[in-house]
């Protein structure tokens, strides 16, 4: 099954019919992750809005490990993540495409992996 993680501005999938919700318990969050299922013909797609249904989760609070775990647990074996980012240069406004050669990494205060070493939790992932 394909999993889609929607970013800012992508909160639903037009042309697909809602097929219910899955609420998934993960080892990374006290709250369950809510994933909406959509159908188009015989195809089922799992959809997860990264910032939550009402866009209430700020970027630095997104629990990406819980989100990925939840998609894996409901059978997603491929994930497409849609996102939008801001820019700091006036010539790189909306509608432009840029490839950065420098990055300011604001993710330094969160875990960078699912794995905790040999004594940690074993996760049901297959990486390719």
N, C-alpha and C positions, 0 to 999 in steps of 0.2 A: 504494500500500500504506500502511496505517496503521502508524505507529511508536508504541509506548507506552514511556515511560520510567517505571519503577517507583521509588517512593521507599521510605522506611522502612515496613516491613510488607507491601510488595507485591513479591514475588519470583517469582511465577508467575501464570499466568492459569488459574483453574479453569474447567472446561468446554471448554477448547481442548486439542487434541492436539499434542504437540511434533512439529515437522517438521524438526528438526535445528538446527545452529548455523552462523553465518557468522562468520569471523574476519577483520576488516577492518583493513588497514594505512591509517594516516592520517598526514598531515604534522605532527600535533600530539602524537604519542606514539610512544615507542620500542616499546611493547607494542601488539599488535593489540587492537582492541576486539571483544569477543565479544557477538554479538547472537543471541538464540534466536528461531527462527521457530515460530509456532504456526498450526495450521489449525483452522477451524470450518467444516465443509462445504467450500465452494470458496474461502472467504475466508482469506487468509494475513495474519497480523499479525506485525510485528517487535517483539520485547520486549527491553528493555535495563534491567537493574537498576542504578540510578544509583550505588549504593554497592558494586557488585560482587555476585557470586553469594553470598558469605558475609558480606556487609555489613562489609567490611574497609576500605573507603575512606571516610575522614571527609569531612564536607561541604566543607571548604576545600581538599581535595585532588582533588575530582571534576574530571575533565578534560572539561568540558562541550563544548568545541569538538571534541574527538576523538569524543565520543558523537554529536553532531549530524552530523558529517561521515560517520561510519560508517552511520548510518541513511539519510542521503541516498544514499550510494554503493550500498546494497542495494535502493534503489527506494522508500523511504518518501517520500511527498509530503505527508503530514500527520502531525503528532506531537501526542500527548496526554501531558503530564507530570503524574504524580501525586506529591504531596509532603505532608509533615507538618512543622510547625514548632513550636517551643516558644514559650512566652509568659513575660513578666516581670511580669504583673499577676495577683494571686491570684484575681480575679474572672473571669479568662479561662482557665479550665481546659479539660480534655478535653470535647468535645461542644459547645463554644461556637463561634460564628462571629464573626469580628471583621474590621473593615475599618480598617487602620491609617491614622493621619494623621501619623505620624512613623515613620521607618525608620532603623535603625542598619545601615549598609551595611558588611558584612565582606568584600565582594568587591573592595575597592580594590587588593589586591596581585596581581590576575591580569588578564590581557588582557580587554578589554571588547568586542572585535570579531574577526571572522575576517579582516578586510582590513588590509593593511600599507601602503596607499597605492599610488601609480602604479607603483612599482618592485617591489612585493611580489608574492606568489603570487596568481594569479587562480583564484577558486574557482567550482565549477560550481553555484552557487545561483541560484535565482530567488526573489526576495522579493515578497510580495504585500501 
